[in-house]
Amino acid sequence: MLVFILILLLVAAIFGVLGAVLKAVVFLVITAVLTLTVLGAIAWWGIRRSARKFSAEYTRQMNEHTVYRENEADPGPLPPPHHDDRY
């Protein structure tokens, strides 16, 4: 593959269009890199948004199903601690 590219570059140099070929290749490479960067940023944003929505929905469901009732069997607060001075 590398030999094929070198032969193409040599042919382009012989015909005097090496500058145009290199500019076209640079343009295509930069376009591909920017496209991948933008798609990656959009994917990252989408994943973060989905995670936030999932977290908010999970929190809402947990708060909806959590019911705090007073324990009827609770005798009340504990008595004050007793300090034994016999020992």
N, CA, C and O atoms as CSV, one atom per row, in Angstrom:
chain,resi,resn,atom,element,x,y,z
A,1,MET,N,N,0.829,-1.182,0.000
A,1,MET,CA,C,0.000,0.000,0.000
A,1,MET,C,C,0.878,1.251,0.000
A,1,MET,O,O,0.601,2.216,-0.713
A,2,LEU,N,N,1.929,1.222,0.801
A,2,LEU,CA,C,2.825,2.376,0.861
A,2,LEU,C,C,3.524,2.599,-0.484
A,2,LEU,O,O,3.705,3.739,-0.911
A,3,VAL,N,N,3.911,1.515,-1.143
A,3,VAL,CA,C,4.564,1.636,-2.451
A,3,VAL,C,C,3.604,2.246,-3.460
A,3,VAL,O,O,4.011,3.077,-4.272
A,4,PHE,N,N,2.340,1.850,-3.424
A,4,PHE,CA,C,1.328,2.396,-4.326
A,4,PHE,C,C,1.158,3.902,-4.119
A,4,PHE,O,O,1.044,4.660,-5.082
A,5,ILE,N,N,1.142,4.320,-2.870
A,5,ILE,CA,C,1.012,5.756,-2.576
A,5,ILE,C,C,2.241,6.509,-3.073
A,5,ILE,O,O,2.115,7.593,-3.643
A,6,LEU,N,N,3.408,5.954,-2.865
A,6,LEU,CA,C,4.630,6.610,-3.344
A,6,LEU,C,C,4.642,6.720,-4.867
A,6,LEU,O,O,5.061,7.741,-5.411
A,7,ILE,N,N,4.187,5.682,-5.552
A,7,ILE,CA,C,4.121,5.730,-7.018
A,7,ILE,C,C,3.141,6.812,-7.469
A,7,ILE,O,O,3.429,7.553,-8.409
A,8,LEU,N,N,1.985,6.908,-6.806
A,8,LEU,CA,C,1.018,7.954,-7.150
A,8,LEU,C,C,1.605,9.350,-6.925
A,8,LEU,O,O,1.392,10.249,-7.738
A,9,LEU,N,N,2.334,9.530,-5.837
A,9,LEU,CA,C,2.963,10.823,-5.577
A,9,LEU,C,C,4.025,11.141,-6.639
A,9,LEU,O,O,4.144,12.285,-7.078
A,10,LEU,N,N,4.780,10.143,-7.040
A,10,LEU,CA,C,5.795,10.337,-8.080
A,10,LEU,C,C,5.155,10.721,-9.415
A,10,LEU,O,O,5.645,11.614,-10.105
A,11,VAL,N,N,4.073,10.056,-9.774
A,11,VAL,CA,C,3.356,10.385,-11.016
A,11,VAL,C,C,2.792,11.800,-10.936
A,11,VAL,O,O,2.860,12.549,-11.910
A,12,ALA,N,N,2.230,12.176,-9.775
A,12,ALA,CA,C,1.686,13.532,-9.610
A,12,ALA,C,C,2.801,14.563,-9.727
A,12,ALA,O,O,2.598,15.629,-10.308
A,13,ALA,N,N,3.987,14.255,-9.177
A,13,ALA,CA,C,5.109,15.188,-9.283
A,13,ALA,C,C,5.590,15.313,-10.729
A,13,ALA,O,O,5.958,16.402,-11.169
A,14,ILE,N,N,5.586,14.215,-11.458
A,14,ILE,CA,C,6.030,14.249,-12.864
A,14,ILE,C,C,5.093,15.125,-13.686
A,14,ILE,O,O,5.546,15.899,-14.529
A,15,PHE,N,N,3.797,15.008,-13.446
A,15,PHE,CA,C,2.837,15.793,-14.220
A,15,PHE,C,C,2.632,17.203,-13.673
A,15,PHE,O,O,1.877,17.976,-14.262
A,16,GLY,N,N,3.270,17.556,-12.581
A,16,GLY,CA,C,3.219,18.917,-12.057
A,16,GLY,C,C,1.974,19.238,-11.252
A,16,GLY,O,O,1.633,20.409,-11.085
A,17,VAL,N,N,1.303,18.239,-10.760
A,17,VAL,CA,C,0.087,18.491,-9.975
A,17,VAL,C,C,0.252,18.016,-8.529
A,17,VAL,O,O,-0.738,17.774,-7.838
A,18,LEU,N,N,1.484,17.884,-8.077
A,18,LEU,CA,C,1.737,17.395,-6.719
A,18,LEU,C,C,1.147,18.332,-5.673
A,18,LEU,O,O,0.582,17.876,-4.680
A,19,GLY,N,N,1.275,19.635,-5.889
A,19,GLY,CA,C,0.726,20.610,-4.940
A,19,GLY,C,C,-0.775,20.474,-4.812
A,19,GLY,O,O,-1.306,20.504,-3.702
A,20,ALA,N,N,-1.474,20.323,-5.936
A,20,ALA,CA,C,-2.934,20.177,-5.907
A,20,ALA,C,C,-3.344,18.872,-5.232
A,20,ALA,O,O,-4.321,18.833,-4.484
A,21,VAL,N,N,-2.594,17.808,-5.501
A,21,VAL,CA,C,-2.905,16.513,-4.886
A,21,VAL,C,C,-2.716,16.585,-3.375
A,21,VAL,O,O,-3.558,16.097,-2.620
A,22,LEU,N,N,-1.625,17.186,-2.934
A,22,LEU,CA,C,-1.372,17.300,-1.490
A,22,LEU,C,C,-2.423,18.177,-0.811
A,22,LEU,O,O,-2.863,17.873,0.298
A,23,LYS,N,N,-2.826,19.266,-1.476
A,23,LYS,CA,C,-3.874,20.121,-0.909
A,23,LYS,C,C,-5.190,19.357,-0.780
A,23,LYS,O,O,-5.892,19.486,0.223
A,24,ALA,N,N,-5.517,18.569,-1.789
A,24,ALA,CA,C,-6.751,17.786,-1.737
A,24,ALA,C,C,-6.700,16.750,-0.614
A,24,ALA,O,O,-7.686,16.547,0.095
A,25,VAL,N,N,-5.550,16.100,-0.456
A,25,VAL,CA,C,-5.408,15.104,0.609
A,25,VAL,C,C,-5.505,15.761,1.977
A,25,VAL,O,O,-6.183,15.244,2.865
A,26,VAL,N,N,-4.837,16.893,2.154
A,26,VAL,CA,C,-4.902,17.609,3.435
A,26,VAL,C,C,-6.338,18.033,3.724
A,26,VAL,O,O,-6.806,17.923,4.858
A,27,PHE,N,N,-7.041,18.521,2.691
A,27,PHE,CA,C,-8.435,18.919,2.867
A,27,PHE,C,C,-9.288,17.731,3.315
A,27,PHE,O,O,-10.108,17.867,4.223
A,28,LEU,N,N,-9.104,16.580,2.690
A,28,LEU,CA,C,-9.885,15.398,3.057
A,28,LEU,C,C,-9.561,14.918,4.475
A,28,LEU,O,O,-10.454,14.520,5.222
A,29,VAL,N,N,-8.282,14.959,4.837
A,29,VAL,CA,C,-7.891,14.517,6.184
A,29,VAL,C,C,-8.463,15.448,7.242
A,29,VAL,O,O,-9.004,14.987,8.247
A,30,ILE,N,N,-8.348,16.758,7.024
A,30,ILE,CA,C,-8.877,17.716,8.001
A,30,ILE,C,C,-10.392,17.577,8.107
A,30,ILE,O,O,-10.945,17.643,9.204
A,31,THR,N,N,-11.065,17.386,6.976
A,31,THR,CA,C,-12.517,17.202,6.994
A,31,THR,C,C,-12.900,15.957,7.786
A,31,THR,O,O,-13.846,15.989,8.572
A,32,ALA,N,N,-12.184,14.879,7.589
A,32,ALA,CA,C,-12.479,13.639,8.314
A,32,ALA,C,C,-12.254,13.809,9.818
A,32,ALA,O,O,-13.062,13.350,10.624
A,33,VAL,N,N,-11.158,14.467,10.192
A,33,VAL,CA,C,-10.857,14.669,11.617
A,33,VAL,C,C,-11.918,15.547,12.268
A,33,VAL,O,O,-12.394,15.231,13.358
A,34,LEU,N,N,-12.290,16.633,11.621
A,34,LEU,CA,C,-13.315,17.511,12.187
A,34,LEU,C,C,-14.668,16.814,12.272
A,34,LEU,O,O,-15.399,16.995,13.246
A,35,THR,N,N,-15.004,16.024,11.267
A,35,THR,CA,C,-16.270,15.286,11.298
A,35,THR,C,C,-16.295,14.310,12.466
A,35,THR,O,O,-17.286,14.236,13.193
A,36,LEU,N,N,-15.218,13.565,12.649
A,36,LEU,CA,C,-15.156,12.633,13.775
A,36,LEU,C,C,-15.209,13.359,15.118
A,36,LEU,O,O,-15.823,12.867,16.065
A,37,THR,N,N,-14.575,14.515,15.203
A,37,THR,CA,C,-14.599,15.293,16.442
A,37,THR,C,C,-16.008,15.768,16.763
A,37,THR,O,O,-16.460,15.659,17.903
A,38,VAL,N,N,-16.699,16.293,15.764
A,38,VAL,CA,C,-18.067,16.782,15.987
A,38,VAL,C,C,-18.989,15.617,16.346
A,38,VAL,O,O,-19.793,15.733,17.270
A,39,LEU,N,N,-18.885,14.499,15.630
A,39,LEU,CA,C,-19.724,13.344,15.952
A,39,LEU,C,C,-19.429,12.806,17.355
A,39,LEU,O,O,-20.342,12.398,18.073
A,40,GLY,N,N,-18.168,12.809,17.736
A,40,GLY,CA,C,-17.809,12.378,19.089
A,40,GLY,C,C,-18.382,13.299,20.149
A,40,GLY,O,O,-18.859,12.835,21.185
A,41,ALA,N,N,-18.338,14.608,19.898
A,41,ALA,CA,C,-18.889,15.563,20.853
A,41,ALA,C,C,-20.403,15.399,20.978
A,41,ALA,O,O,-20.947,15.462,22.080
A,42,ILE,N,N,-21.077,15.190,19.857
A,42,ILE,CA,C,-22.530,14.990,19.898
A,42,ILE,C,C,-22.870,13.696,20.638
A,42,ILE,O,O,-23.816,13.665,21.425
A,43,ALA,N,N,-22.119,12.648,20.397
A,43,ALA,CA,C,-22.357,11.379,21.093
A,43,ALA,C,C,-22.123,11.530,22.592
A,43,ALA,O,O,-22.899,11.015,23.397
A,44,TRP,N,N,-21.060,12.231,22.969
A,44,TRP,CA,C,-20.758,12.453,24.389
A,44,TRP,C,C,-21.877,13.240,25.052
A,44,TRP,O,O,-22.292,12.909,26.163
A,45,TRP,N,N,-22.369,14.276,24.387
A,45,TRP,CA,C,-23.466,15.082,24.908
A,45,TRP,C,C,-24.711,14.213,25.081
A,45,TRP,O,O,-25.396,14.305,26.099
A,46,GLY,N,N,-25.005,13.373,24.093
A,46,GLY,CA,C,-26.176,12.511,24.173
A,46,GLY,C,C,-26.081,11.504,25.303
A,46,GLY,O,O,-27.068,11.255,25.996
A,47,ILE,N,N,-24.916,10.925,25.495
A,47,ILE,CA,C,-24.725,9.956,26.578
A,47,ILE,C,C,-24.887,10.638,27.933
A,47,ILE,O,O,-25.535,10.098,28.830
A,48,ARG,N,N,-24.303,11.814,28.081
A,48,ARG,CA,C,-24.435,12.531,29.358
A,48,ARG,C,C,-25.881,12.929,29.623
A,48,ARG,O,O,-26.350,12.857,30.759
A,49,ARG,N,N,-26.592,13.351,28.570
A,49,ARG,CA,C,-27.991,13.745,28.732
A,49,ARG,C,C,-28.833,12.533,29.136
A,49,ARG,O,O,-29.685,12.633,30.018
A,50,SER,N,N,-28.596,11.405,28.500
A,50,SER,CA,C,-29.336,10.185,28.842
A,50,SER,C,C,-29.039,9.755,30.278
A,50,SER,O,O,-29.937,9.317,30.997
A,51,ALA,N,N,-27.792,9.880,30.688
A,51,ALA,CA,C,-27.429,9.503,32.058
A,51,ALA,C,C,-28.111,10.418,33.065
A,51,ALA,O,O,-28.581,9.949,34.102
A,52,ARG,N,N,-28.173,11.726,32.778
A,52,ARG,CA,C,-28.852,12.651,33.683
A,52,ARG,C,C,-30.343,12.354,33.764
A,52,ARG,O,O,-30.930,12.392,34.845
A,53,LYS,N,N,-30.958,12.057,32.613
A,53,LYS,CA,C,-32.385,11.734,32.612
A,53,LYS,C,C,-32.647,10.450,33.394
A,53,LYS,O,O,-33.613,10.367,34.152
A,54,PHE,N,N,-31.781,9.445,33.207
A,54,PHE,CA,C,-31.929,8.191,33.935
A,54,PHE,C,C,-31.783,8.427,35.437
A,54,PHE,O,O,-32.554,7.886,36.229
A,55,SER,N,N,-30.804,9.227,35.826
A,55,SER,CA,C,-30.575,9.507,37.241
A,55,SER,C,C,-31.763,10.248,37.846
A,55,SER,O,O,-32.193,9.925,38.953
A,56,ALA,N,N,-32.295,11.234,37.133
A,56,ALA,CA,C,-33.440,11.989,37.638
A,56,ALA,C,C,-34.671,11.087,37.762
A,56,ALA,O,O,-35.415,11.184,38.738
A,57,GLU,N,N,-34.886,10.218,36.786
A,57,GLU,CA,C,-36.032,9.302,36.835
A,57,GLU,C,C,-35.874,8.308,37.979
A,57,GLU,O,O,-36.844,8.003,38.672
A,58,TYR,N,N,-34.670,7.805,38.181
A,58,TYR,CA,C,-34.421,6.873,39.273
A,58,TYR,C,C,-34.668,7.550,40.625
A,58,TYR,O,O,-35.296,6.970,41.511
A,59,THR,N,N,-34.174,8.771,40.773
A,59,THR,CA,C,-34.379,9.508,42.022
A,59,THR,C,C,-35.857,9.764,42.256
A,59,THR,O,O,-36.338,9.639,43.383
A,60,ARG,N,N,-36.585,10.123,41.199
A,60,ARG,CA,C,-38.012,10.389,41.336
A,60,ARG,C,C,-38.754,9.127,41.757
A,60,ARG,O,O,-39.630,9.182,42.620
A,61,GLN,N,N,-38.416,8.001,41.161
A,61,GLN,CA,C,-39.082,6.749,41.525
A,61,GLN,C,C,-38.757,6.334,42.949
A,61,GLN,O,O,-39.630,5.852,43.670
A,62,MET,N,N,-37.520,6.516,43.356
A,62,MET,CA,C,-37.158,6.146,44.726
A,62,MET,C,C,-37.869,7.028,45.740
A,62,MET,O,O,-38.310,6.541,46.781
A,63,ASN,N,N,-37.987,8.326,45.448
A,63,ASN,CA,C,-38.689,9.222,46.359
A,63,ASN,C,C,-40.186,8.929,46.376
A,63,ASN,O,O,-40.846,9.111,47.399
A,64,GLU,N,N,-40.712,8.482,45.261
A,64,GLU,CA,C,-42.136,8.176,45.171
A,64,GLU,C,C,-42.491,6.943,45.989
A,64,GLU,O,O,-43.569,6.891,46.583
A,65,HIS,N,N,-41.613,5.957,46.032
A,65,HIS,CA,C,-41.901,4.706,46.718
A,65,HIS,C,C,-41.410,4.689,48.166
A,65,HIS,O,O,-41.704,3.745,48.899
A,66,THR,N,N,-40.693,5.680,48.576
A,66,THR,CA,C,-40.198,5.719,49.945
A,66,THR,C,C,-41.213,6.442,50.809
A,66,THR,O,O,-41.456,7.635,50.627
A,67,VAL,N,N,-41.802,5.725,51.745
A,67,VAL,CA,C,-42.803,6.309,52.635
A,67,VAL,C,C,-42.267,6.170,54.047
A,67,VAL,O,O,-41.904,5.076,54.478
A,68,TYR,N,N,-42.221,7.272,54.759
A,68,TYR,CA,C,-41.749,7.268,56.125
A,68,TYR,C,C,-42.970,7.332,57.049
A,68,TYR,O,O,-43.753,8.282,57.005
A,69,ARG,N,N,-43.112,6.293,57.889
A,69,ARG,CA,C,-44.203,6.273,58.859
A,69,ARG,C,C,-43.598,6.248,60.245
A,69,ARG,O,O,-42.487,5.764,60.461
A,70,GLU,N,N,-44.357,6.778,61.167
A,70,GLU,CA,C,-43.900,6.733,62.547
A,70,GLU,C,C,-44.119,5.324,63.071
A,70,GLU,O,O,-45.161,4.717,62.820
A,71,ASN,N,N,-43.151,4.812,63.789
A,71,ASN,CA,C,-43.225,3.469,64.337
A,71,ASN,C,C,-44.110,3.495,65.574
A,71,ASN,O,O,-43.797,4.166,66.557
A,72,GLU,N,N,-45.242,2.743,65.519
A,72,GLU,CA,C,-46.161,2.739,66.658
A,72,GLU,C,C,-45.583,2.015,67.868
A,72,GLU,O,O,-45.989,2.283,68.999
A,73,ALA,N,N,-44.653,1.115,67.648
A,73,ALA,CA,C,-44.079,0.352,68.756
A,73,ALA,C,C,-42.923,1.095,69.421
A,73,ALA,O,O,-42.340,0.577,70.374
A,74,ASP,N,N,-42.581,2.270,68.960
A,74,ASP,CA,C,-41.449,3.021,69.521
A,74,ASP,C,C,-41.840,3.570,70.885
A,74,ASP,O,O,-42.816,4.315,70.979
A,75,PRO,N,N,-41.111,3.229,71.947
A,75,PRO,CA,C,-41.483,3.702,73.294
A,75,PRO,C,C,-41.103,5.161,73.540
A,75,PRO,O,O,-41.469,5.717,74.576
A,76,GLY,N,N,-40.402,5.776,72.644
A,76,GLY,CA,C,-40.015,7.176,72.832
A,76,GLY,C,C,-38.514,7.295,73.001
A,76,GLY,O,O,-37.771,6.356,72.716
A,77,PRO,N,N,-38.071,8.458,73.468
A,77,PRO,CA,C,-36.623,8.653,73.621
A,77,PRO,C,C,-36.059,7.777,74.741
A,77,PRO,O,O,-36.771,7.381,75.664
A,78,LEU,N,N,-34.792,7.493,74.637
A,78,LEU,CA,C,-34.127,6.687,75.651
A,78,LEU,C,C,-33.959,7.496,76.932
A,78,LEU,O,O,-33.864,8.723,76.890
A,79,PRO,N,N,-33.922,6.800,78.083
A,79,PRO,CA,C,-33.682,7.523,79.341
A,79,PRO,C,C,-32.238,8.015,79.382
A,79,PRO,O,O,-31.382,7.502,78.662
A,80,PRO,N,N,-31.975,8.999,80.217
A,80,PRO,CA,C,-30.591,9.491,80.294
A,80,PRO,C,C,-29.659,8.377,80.772
A,80,PRO,O,O,-30.070,7.499,81.531
A,81,PRO,N,N,-28.421,8.419,80.331
A,81,PRO,CA,C,-27.498,7.346,80.731
A,81,PRO,C,C,-27.264,7.376,82.241
A,81,PRO,O,O,-27.194,8.447,82.844
A,82,HIS,N,N,-27.144,6.205,82.838
A,82,HIS,CA,C,-26.926,6.075,84.274
A,82,HIS,C,C,-25.442,5.837,84.524
A,82,HIS,O,O,-24.829,4.941,83.943
A,83,HIS,N,N,-24.893,6.650,85.388
A,83,HIS,CA,C,-23.472,6.516,85.722
A,83,HIS,C,C,-23.361,5.821,87.071
A,83,HIS,O,O,-23.876,6.308,88.077
A,84,ASP,N,N,-22.691,4.689,87.081
A,84,ASP,CA,C,-22.557,3.899,88.306
A,84,ASP,C,C,-21.227,4.239,88.967
A,84,ASP,O,O,-20.163,3.994,88.398
A,85,ASP,N,N,-21.294,4.806,90.177
A,85,ASP,CA,C,-20.078,5.218,90.909
A,85,ASP,C,C,-19.637,4.177,91.911
A,85,ASP,O,O,-18.736,4.453,92.703
A,86,ARG,N,N,-20.222,3.000,91.919
A,86,ARG,CA,C,-19.874,1.987,92.929
A,86,ARG,C,C,-18.464,1.437,92.734
A,86,ARG,O,O,-17.874,0.948,93.697
A,87,TYR,N,N,-17.920,1.496,91.567
A,87,TYR,CA,C,-16.626,0.852,91.331
A,87,TYR,C,C,-15.524,1.843,91.235
A,87,TYR,O,O,-14.369,1.464,91.038
